[in-house]
């Protein structure tokens, strides 16, 4: 009987051609100018699921973009795996920093990816990783090796906060009923050190607006006499961290879990080259909260970062104005036990309170989600670890991620299911950045590995 490695080797070129066609679609959920492209992409995903072997596929309408649902039920008495992914992508801006057009995929060999990597927006986050599951299903169906039931739920709003999926999940609990949820929207340490993500940070995302005078003013006639919203905003933002890069919002750390020295020592066993890290980012030194390592800062500690800031005149040449308004977008990555809505309220209260007289402040919450931790003593995790051992020849390292997938905690709350995060991306994939890419070796290895999860999960549940 053909194994997954042989099947992948035989179909490599077709698998590459198919993902390239999917990556050509500018499914940018944040920009309404691309709404038809997002809808067209949902239909393309539905067609791929149908061709891979799903017996039932439907494009489910929501108040936003569609959710693509597919299933293949071979025996109701067998376990059911629910695969979650998303087909929407981040905006490609700034486009001028891309070495090739973001929606014209190209294959390039790099030092990290000598076998080649596919460069395009969405290559790693999440079209490439989502599509691994579609092709894994194809292998299992075509070779008559699907050992259990499978359902797919692929959404088109993950990059804008999964705003409609909560309603969909709440209204379709029986339809989505499962024994485990499988997600590939994270990464691993390296091909030499495979890892499984066991923790995610939560998220609170807000937009702030500072208003001063009722119109832009001449900076010569009014400078020094009227509060400048940009000056004020930057001072307010700067005050959100102290000299140790500790966040100054009262109550922000009240529910932050302090990991034991033993747990931190286990985390430290993961290979990490600080010099290589700095070189890859072209920085002279790392920067962050005092008392924690780089890997701890970006995984087990909460953060607050400005994602964008604007106001006043930014065109060519000079225009001497005191702007009427200044804006910023701010994200806070949260650790388990921090409630994102509570943190959002704390931010709103604090940011409003620190505003000086002479300006008005408005805070608009956008979206958020809870952090999540996956236990490593479950059957699902053990099956995943065994799958990696089969294809990588090594036991994977459990690793917490600094990223956020807010839907994971919702799944557990609404469906009572644990999620397994089988990420095959790399830290250097430049997700959300120019020149996003996904190594072909990892793409093919994912398709090869996923079927073994189904096999071992079914066996361990029998």
C-alpha positions in Angstrom: 0.0 0.0 0.0 1.3 3.4 -0.9 2.5 5.6 2.0 2.1 9.4 2.2 5.7 10.1 1.3 5.5 8.2 -1.9 2.2 9.9 -2.8 3.6 13.3 -2.2 6.7 12.5 -4.3 4.5 11.4 -7.1 2.2 14.4 -7.0 4.7 17.2 -6.0 4.3 19.3 -9.2 0.5 19.2 -9.1 0.4 20.1 -5.4 2.6 23.1 -6.2 0.6 24.2 -9.2 -2.6 24.1 -7.1 -1.3 26.1 -4.2 0.1 28.7 -6.7 -3.3 29.2 -8.2 -4.8 29.7 -4.7 -2.1 32.2 -3.8 -2.8 34.3 -6.9 -6.2 35.2 -5.3 -6.0 38.6 -3.4 -8.4 37.5 -0.7 -7.8 40.5 1.6 -10.6 40.5 4.1 -9.6 43.9 5.6 -10.1 45.8 2.4 -13.6 45.9 0.9 -12.1 46.6 -2.5 -11.2 42.9 -2.6 -14.6 41.5 -1.4 -15.3 39.7 -4.6 -11.8 38.2 -4.6 -12.5 36.9 -1.1 -15.8 35.3 -2.2 -14.1 33.8 -5.3 -11.4 32.3 -3.1 -14.0 30.6 -0.8 -15.5 29.0 -3.9 -12.0 27.8 -5.0 -11.5 26.2 -1.6 -14.9 24.5 -1.7 -14.0 23.1 -5.1 -10.7 21.8 -3.8 -12.4 20.0 -0.9 -14.9 18.4 -3.2 -12.1 17.2 -5.5 -10.1 15.9 -2.5 -12.9 13.6 -1.5 -15.4 15.3 0.7 -18.9 13.8 0.3 -20.5 17.1 1.2 -19.3 20.7 0.7 -21.1 23.9 1.2 -20.3 27.6 1.1 -22.0 28.9 4.3 -23.1 32.6 4.2 -22.5 34.8 7.2 -22.9 38.5 7.8 -19.4 38.8 6.5 -17.4 36.4 4.3 -18.4 32.8 3.7 -17.3 29.8 5.8 -16.4 26.8 3.7 -17.6 23.6 5.3 -16.8 20.1 4.0 -17.1 16.6 5.5 -16.5 12.9 4.8 -18.2 10.7 7.3 -17.3 7.0 6.9 -18.7 5.7 10.2 -20.5 7.7 12.9 -19.0 5.4 15.5 -15.4 6.4 14.6 -13.7 9.5 15.9 -14.2 12.8 14.0 -11.4 15.3 13.3 -12.4 18.9 12.6 -9.9 20.8 10.5 -9.9 24.6 10.9 -8.1 27.1 8.7 -8.6 30.4 6.9 -8.4 31.5 3.3 -8.2 35.2 3.8 -4.9 37.0 4.0 -3.3 40.2 5.4 -3.0 43.3 3.2 0.4 43.2 1.3 1.4 46.8 2.3 3.9 48.2 1.9 3.9 46.7 -1.6 7.1 48.5 -2.6 9.1 46.4 -0.2 8.2 43.2 -1.9 10.9 41.7 -4.2 8.1 40.3 -6.4 4.4 41.1 -6.6 2.6 39.7 -3.6 -0.1 37.9 -5.6 2.2 36.6 -8.4 3.8 33.6 -6.6 7.4 32.8 -7.4 9.7 30.0 -6.2 13.1 31.1 -4.9 15.9 29.2 -3.2 17.2 30.7 0.0 19.9 29.8 2.6 17.2 28.5 4.9 15.2 26.9 2.1 17.7 25.3 -0.4 14.8 23.2 -1.8 13.0 26.4 -2.6 10.2 28.5 -1.0 7.1 30.0 -2.5 6.9 33.8 -2.1 3.4 35.3 -2.0 1.0 36.8 0.5 -0.7 34.0 2.3 1.9 31.4 1.4 2.5 30.5 5.1 -0.5 32.3 6.7 -2.6 30.4 6.1 -3.3 29.2 2.5 -0.2 27.0 2.2 -0.7 25.4 5.6 -4.4 25.1 5.2 -4.0 23.4 1.8 -1.7 20.7 3.3 -4.8 19.3 5.0 -6.8 19.3 1.8 -4.1 17.3 0.1 -3.7 15.0 3.1 -7.3 14.2 2.8 -6.9 13.5 -0.9 -4.1 11.0 -0.2 -6.2 9.2 2.5 -9.3 9.0 0.3 -7.6 8.1 -3.0 -5.6 5.3 -1.3 -8.5 4.2 0.8 -6.7 4.9 4.1 -8.9 7.4 5.8 -9.3 5.8 9.2 -12.0 8.1 10.7 -14.4 10.9 9.9 -13.2 14.4 8.9 -14.8 17.8 8.8 -13.4 21.1 7.4 -14.3 24.6 8.5 -12.3 27.1 6.5 -13.2 30.8 7.2 -12.5 34.1 5.4 -12.3 36.5 8.3 -9.4 35.3 10.5 -7.2 38.3 9.7 -10.0 40.7 10.8 -10.8 39.0 14.1 -13.1 36.1 13.0 -16.0 38.4 13.6 -18.8 36.1 12.4 -17.5 32.6 13.2 -18.7 32.7 16.8 -22.3 32.9 15.7 -21.7 30.2 13.1 -20.2 27.9 15.7 -22.9 28.6 18.3 -25.6 27.8 15.7 -24.0 24.7 14.3 -22.7 22.7 17.3 -24.1 19.4 16.2 -22.9 19.9 12.7 -19.4 20.7 13.9 -19.3 18.0 16.7 -15.9 16.4 16.8 -13.3 14.6 19.0 -10.4 17.0 18.2 -9.7 20.1 16.2 -6.7 20.2 13.9 -5.1 23.5 13.0 -2.0 24.4 11.0 -1.6 28.2 11.4 1.6 28.2 13.5 5.2 27.3 13.0 7.9 25.0 14.3 11.5 25.5 15.4 13.2 24.0 12.3 13.3 20.9 10.2 16.0 19.6 12.5 14.0 20.4 15.7 10.3 19.8 15.0 7.9 21.3 17.5 4.2 21.4 18.3 2.7 24.6 19.5 1.1 24.1 23.0 0.2 27.7 23.9 -1.1 30.8 22.2 -1.3 34.4 23.4 -4.6 36.2 23.5 -5.2 39.6 21.8 -6.7 42.9 22.4 -6.7 45.3 19.5 -7.7 49.0 19.8 -7.6 52.2 17.8 -7.0 55.5 19.5 -7.8 59.0 18.3 -6.5 62.2 19.9 -8.2 65.5 18.9 -6.9 69.0 19.6 -8.1 72.1 17.8 -11.1 72.0 15.5 -9.0 72.3 12.4 -5.3 72.1 11.3 -3.5 75.2 12.5 -0.5 77.2 11.2 2.4 76.0 13.3 4.0 79.5 13.4 0.9 81.3 14.5 -0.2 78.7 17.0 2.9 76.6 17.8 3.6 76.5 21.5 0.2 77.9 22.4 -2.1 74.9 21.5 -1.7 71.2 22.3 -0.4 69.3 19.2 -2.3 66.0 19.1 0.7 64.1 17.6 3.0 65.3 20.3 0.5 64.4 22.9 -0.3 61.0 21.4 3.4 60.0 21.3 3.9 61.1 24.9 0.9 59.1 26.0 2.1 56.0 24.1 5.6 56.3 25.5 4.2 56.4 29.0 2.6 52.9 28.5 6.0 51.3 29.3 8.4 52.1 32.1 12.2 52.0 32.0 12.1 48.1 32.4 9.6 47.8 29.5 7.0 46.9 32.0 3.4 47.9 30.9 2.1 50.6 33.2 -1.6 50.1 32.8 -3.0 49.6 36.4 -4.2 46.0 36.8 -2.7 44.8 33.5 -0.6 42.0 35.2 -3.1 41.0 37.9 -4.0 37.7 36.2 -0.6 37.0 34.5 0.6 33.5 35.3 4.2 33.4 36.5 5.8 30.2 35.2 7.9 28.2 37.7 11.7 28.1 37.3 11.3 24.5 36.3 8.9 25.3 33.4 11.2 28.1 32.3 14.1 25.7 32.3 12.2 23.2 30.1 11.4 26.0 27.7 15.1 27.0 27.6 16.0 23.6 26.2 14.7 24.6 22.8 17.6 25.5 20.5 18.0 29.3 20.1 20.8 31.2 18.5 20.6 34.9 19.6 23.2 36.1 17.2 21.5 34.4 14.3 18.2 35.9 15.4 19.6 39.4 15.5 21.4 38.9 12.2 18.2 37.7 10.5 16.4 40.8 11.6 19.4 43.1 11.0 19.4 44.5 14.6 22.3 45.1 16.9 20.4 43.9 20.0 17.1 42.5 21.2 14.8 44.6 23.3 12.1 43.8 25.8 10.8 43.3 29.3 13.6 43.1 31.9 14.2 39.8 33.6 13.1 37.6 30.7 14.8 35.9 27.7 13.8 36.6 24.1 11.9 33.4 23.8 10.0 34.1 27.0 9.2 37.7 26.0 7.6 36.5 22.8 5.6 33.6 24.3 4.8 33.6 28.0 4.8 37.4 28.7 2.1 39.9 27.6 3.1 42.8 25.4 1.8 46.2 24.1 2.8 47.4 20.7 1.9 50.3 18.4 1.0 48.8 15.0 0.5 52.0 13.1 0.5 55.8 13.9 -0.5 58.7 11.7 -1.7 62.3 11.5 -0.9 65.7 10.1 0.8 66.2 6.8 2.8 63.3 5.3 2.9 64.3 1.7 5.9 65.5 -0.3 7.7 68.6 0.8 6.8 70.7 3.8 3.5 71.9 5.2 3.8 73.6 8.6 0.7 72.6 10.5 -0.4 71.6 13.9 -2.8 68.8 13.0 -6.3 68.6 14.4 -6.1 64.9 15.0 -3.6 62.0 15.5 -4.3 58.3 15.4 -2.7 55.0 16.4 -3.5 51.3 16.3 -2.4 49.3 19.3 -2.3 45.6 19.9 -1.8 43.8 23.2 -0.8 40.2 23.2 -2.1 38.5 26.3 -1.2 35.3 28.2 -3.6 32.6 29.4 -5.9 33.8 32.3 -5.9 37.4 31.0 -9.4 38.2 29.8 -9.2 40.2 26.6 -12.3 42.2 27.2 -11.2 43.1 30.7 -7.8 44.2 29.4 -9.5 46.3 26.7 -11.5 48.1 29.4 -8.4 48.7 31.5 -6.7 50.2 28.5 -9.6 52.5 27.6 -9.9 53.7 31.2 -6.1 54.3 31.6 -5.5 55.9 28.2 -8.5 58.3 28.7 -7.3 59.2 32.2 -3.7 60.1 31.2 -4.8 62.5 28.5 -3.9 66.1 29.4 -6.4 69.0 29.2 -6.5 70.5 25.7 -7.2 67.3 23.8 -10.0 64.8 23.6 -9.4 61.1 23.4 -11.4 58.4 21.8 -10.6 54.6 22.0 -12.3 52.2 19.6 -11.9 48.5 20.4 -11.6 46.4 17.3 -11.3 42.7 18.2 -9.7 40.3 20.6 -9.5 36.8 21.9 -8.3 34.6 24.7 -5.0 32.8 25.1 -4.8 29.1 25.1 -2.8 26.2 26.4 -2.9 22.6 25.0 -2.2 19.8 27.6 0.6 17.5 26.4 -0.9 14.4 28.2 -3.9 14.0 25.9 -4.4 11.3 23.3 -4.5 13.9 20.6 -1.2 15.4 21.6 0.4 12.0 21.8 -0.9 11.1 18.4 0.5 14.3 17.0 3.9 13.6 18.6 4.0 10.1 17.2 3.1 11.4 13.7 6.1 13.8 13.8 8.3 11.0 15.1 7.2 8.9 12.1 8.1 11.5 9.4 10.8 13.5 11.1 12.5 10.7 13.0 12.5 12.9 16.2 10.2 13.6 19.1 8.8 17.1 18.7 9.4 19.8 21.3 6.3 21.3 22.9 6.6 25.1 22.4 4.4 28.1 23.3 3.8 30.6 20.5 3.7 34.4 20.7 0.9 34.5 18.1 -2.8 34.5 18.6 -5.6 32.4 17.2 -8.6 33.7 19.1 -11.0 31.1 17.7 -9.2 28.3 19.5 -10.6 29.3 23.0 -14.0 29.8 21.4 -13.9 26.2 20.0 -13.2 24.8 23.5 -16.0 26.9 25.0 -18.7 26.2 22.4 -17.7 22.7 21.2 -15.9 21.3 24.2 -13.0 20.3 22.0 -9.2 20.6 22.4 -7.1 21.9 19.5 -3.9 20.5 18.2 -1.7 23.1 16.5 0.3 21.3 13.8 2.3 24.2 12.5 4.8 23.8 9.7 5.8 27.4 9.2 9.1 29.0 10.1 9.8 32.2 12.2 11.5 33.6 9.1 8.4 33.1 6.8 7.7 36.9 7.1 4.0 36.4 7.7 2.1 39.8 7.8 5.3 41.3 6.2 6.7 41.9 2.7 8.1 38.8 1.0 6.0 36.3 3.0 7.0 32.8 1.9 6.6 29.1 2.8 9.4 26.5 2.3 8.4 23.8 -0.1 10.1 21.2 2.1 7.7 22.1 4.9 4.7 22.2 2.6 5.3 18.7 1.4 6.4 17.4 4.9 3.1 18.7 6.2 1.1 16.7 3.7 3.2 13.7 4.5 2.8 14.0 8.3 -0.9 14.9 8.7 -2.3 11.4 7.7 -0.3 9.8 10.4 -2.1 11.9 13.0 -5.4 10.5 11.7 -4.0 7.0 11.9 -2.6 7.2 15.4 -5.5 9.2 16.8 -7.9 6.6 15.6 -5.8 3.7 16.9 -5.4 5.3 20.3 -9.1 5.9 20.6 -10.1 2.3 19.7 
